[in-house]
Amino acid sequence: MEKRNVEIVVISDVHLGTYGCHAKELLKYLKSIKPKTLILNGDIIDIWQFSKRYWPETHMKILRKLMKFVVEGVNVYYLTGNHDELLRKFADMHLGTFHLQNKLILELDGKKAWFFHGDIFDVTMQHSKWLAKLGAIGYDSLILLNSVVNWCLKLFGREKMSFSKKIKAKFKDAVKFINSFEETAAELAIENGYQYVVCGHIHQPEKRNVLVNDGEVVYLNSGDWVENLTALEYNQGNWEIFKYEAKNFVKDEVEQGELSDGEDLHGKLDVNILLQKIKLEIA
């Protein structure tokens, strides 16, 4: 597959280290693009639920692919979210083309864009963090159960379903929270003179013009790689929501060279093999 040139790519809410993360699909997407700038808009690694018992090879390959982008000279901005908030103490760290920040402001074709994760608008995060963490565990369990149910549905030729989307649609408070989140982000962006405001956090991909009393702004949300499998792409003054479709990625080509996904990571980390190599070097 020929790589697509993209000026800016925004992904968020990957949640590496959890059962719900679609790392395999994300890796295919990342291998299909050639971005000038990659913005990781929070919750890439789920430090809240990180466990040594669950870290598949595909999750490590995502990190290696991101490192490969940096090696190739792509500007990679890692903006912290709530699930990776421990990284906030290292904010404003710059290593070559890799930048760790809490927020980002870019000028795109004469318009100012404001990028941040969005958890600052979440009241639960501000006042009941323990409740938010408990909810995250419940959400991950729901996604795991959902994947089992979808596997069974696929086996019987039935259409897949999303438990969380059904729950969100059923409860008015969830819809109200999403609307309030978007409007608050838009109002703050207009107050600060931005034409674009780009968030993540709520796992709801979106691109729309928001009109308030003081003006208008384009609100964008990159969605997630747990349920929606979406990203934002910016080219020649236009934003588009990319939606992963399995039919478009039937052929999975293995990349070659440094930090390629074709390397056997299990073999590289095998203790016996490492000891043999050390013995050979000492001899």
Sequence and secondary structure as in RCSB ss.txt:
>XXXX:A:sequence
MEKRNVEIVVISDVHLGTYGCHAKELLKYLKSIKPKTLILNGDIIDIWQFSKRYWPETHMKILRKLMKFVVEGVN
VYYLTGNHDELLRKFADMHLGTFHLQNKLILELDGKKAWFFHGDIFDVTMQHSKWLAKLGAIGYDSLILLNSVVN
WCLKLFGREKMSFSKKIKAKFKDAVKFINSFEETAAELAIENGYQYVVCGHIHQPEKRNVLVNDGEVVYLNSGDW
VENLTALEYNQGNWEIFKYEAKNFVKDEVEQGELSDGEDLHGKLDVNILLQKIKLEIA
>XXXX:A:secstr
   EEEEEEEE    BTSTT  HHHHHHHHHTEEEEEEEEES SB STT  TT   HHHHHHHHHHHHHHHTT E
EEEE  STTGGGGGG SEEETTEEEESEEEEEETTEEEEEE  GGG HHHHH HHHHHHHHHHHHHHHHHHHHHH
HHHHHTT     HHHHHHHH HHHHHHHHHHHHHHHHHHHHTT SEEEE SS   EEEEEEETTEEEEEEE   T
TTT EEEEEETTEEEEEE  GGGG S     STT TTS HHHHH HHHHHHHHHHHH 
